[in-house]
Every structure is written in C-alpha cells, then in structure tokens.
Amino acid sequence: MSEQKPKNIKSGLLGKIFLGLLLLLVAGVIFATAAAWFSWQWLQAEVADAGPAESETVITLPRGAGLNAIASQLEREGVIEDARIFRVWVTMDGGDRELQAGEYAIPARSSILDIYEQLRDGQTLSYPVTVPEGRTSAMIVRILNNSDVLTGEITNIPEEGTLLPETYFVQRGTSRQEVLARMRADQQALIDQLWEGRAENLPIETPEEAIILASVVEKETGVASERPLVASVFVNRLSRGMRLESDPTIIYGITGGEPLGRGIRRSELDNADNPYNTYFVDGLPPTPIANPGRDAIAAVLNPPDTDYLFFVADGTGGHAFAGTYREHQRNVANWRRIERERR
C-alpha cells in the first residue's frame, strides 16, 4: 500500500494544476468578454457623439478613394476627430467597400455614425439643370455648356426633337454627354409609353410624326393650359387635309430655330422654297422644329374633341379659338384692334 501514495500525490497535484489553468482560462474569457463589451460600448458612444464641425461642411470624395484615404480626409477637413475610430467602425460594420464618391454636405455636429451612413447611402449633393420646353437641340447644348457643375465636351449636336426638356438633378462633375444621354433615353421612354395609349384615328402614323407635331404645338403657345386646344386645331386640320399654316415653322426654316427678332416678312410668308413653310407644305414639316415637352406630346396623342380649326392671339398672352373662318376673322379683327390701341 505504501508504494501507491506517490502516484496519488502526483495525480492530485496535476488535478490542481489543471483546475488552476481552467480557472485562469475562464477568468481570461470573462475578462476578454468584459473588455470587448466595454470596448464595444465605448466605440458605440464614440461614433454616436456629436462631431467637431461647428457648421455645415462640403467635402468631395474622389472616385477610387479607399477607406484609409476617406477617413484621413474626414479628419483633415474637421468633420471627425479620429480617423482610426471611423476606420474601425466602418470595418466592423462591413462597409469599407460601400462608401461612395461624390460631393457631400456634412451637417454641423454630425457624428461618425451619421457621416458613415451618409457616405454609405450616397446622399450626395445634387444640382438642378433645367432645360425649358421648346428649345432646339443647339440651344440645349448651349444650356448644358453654360452649367458650371457639368464637365466634358459635347461632340455632336443631337438630332432635333430627340431630347426631353425637364429639370435634371445631377452631381457635380457629371458629364454633359451623360445628361444628353439621359434626355434622349427619357424622351424615348415617354414616347413609347404615350404612343401605346394614343387616341384612335389620329392623322399621324409614327412616333416620329407625333414629335414633329408636338414641336409645332410647343412653339405656338407658351400657355400650358392651351397646348391641348392647339393640338386639337392641328389634328383637326390634318384630318381634313388642311395645311398647318404655322408661323413658327417658317421661322425655323429661316433661322434654324433661333429667334427671328422681328416679324415675318411678306416675302418670307410667300416663300414656297422654304421646306418648313407650312402655308405651302402639305402635312407636317420635314423635321421637328424644337424639342417638345411631355405635355405637348401627350396633347398631340390624346387631343380633346373640338371643332376648332383656327386660333389667333387674344391680347392676354393666350389665344382665341374658332371653328369657322368667319369666327376666326372676327378674332383676328379684335387682335388687330388691340395691336393698334397698344401702338
């Protein structure tokens, strides 16, 4: 029996050592867990705290910038205090590849969390580029060239009538060609949609003819509410085989759509060699005379049912419409009286 005691002593000693190591391991795990928990709580508090910027700050993050470069730029421009905390938070959230380039307006006192969400969601500044209805393609190119938020060159002037006038919101640095492409795609999508729901028995056979007629409607009136009535006049005239007799088409044939700057001369009105002179041309002019807006296109494809065949200015900025030539003559006489009184 005395020979077994050393083994028992040795076994007990090993058990104590194992137990001690286990306790140390458990204590280490508890300590590490506690340390991680407190670190997480501290990090959450840090990223949620108000930032140092006392006013709104506009920053531009370049394309291709990585997390380190972005964090350093944010610290350098004074919207965060510690780039390291920003990097750690973004990495832990898995968003290191989701930060988007662009121009941002960082509100005053934005927290790291606020800034991270703004950059991750791409909440960039956008600027309106407004192209009014009824401008020629050359005019639209000039509008885009005059924008100080767009970049690049426009190599070719698009075909007349292929662009949709709208207000487009863009980021600083957007290329002018990209805006033209959007305008062209939007116009095509719109005409495709409206063409499917067009009225029956229209005197136009293709979407291209609809754009031509809509451009004439657009140039004939600056009053939005009149577009459907003007469209009905031209649709009625075409359906009856009457000529459009539209002055803006003559002007387009003379100037290419630029302002004439004076009244149309009798010689120009009688010029049968002008292919856009719809006092002589049967049907539609050969091309659009401007880029019509969505309301003019919609009016042409679904005009109201009227008996109007004529219209003339009424002195208020709008027009007087008539279904007979006699009624139209009275409206013309009234307009001439108004002109004489103004002179």
ABEGO torsion letter per residue (X at the ends): XAAAAAAAAAAAAAAAAAAAAAAAAAAAAAAAAAAAAAAAAAAAAAAABBBABABBBBBBBBBGBBAAAAAAAAAAAGABABAAAAAAAAAAAGAAAABBBEBBBBBBGBBAAAAAAAAAAGBBBBBBBBBBBGBBAAAAAAAAAABAABBEBBABBBBBGABBBBBBBBBBGBBAAAAAAAAAAAAAAAAAAAAAABBBGBABABAAAAAAAAAAAAAABABAAAAAAAAAAAAAAAAAGBBAGBAAAAAAAAAGGBBAGBBBBAAAAABAABAABAAABBEBBABBABBBBAAAAAAAABBBBBABABBBBAGAGBBBBBABAAAAAAAAAAAAAAAAAAX
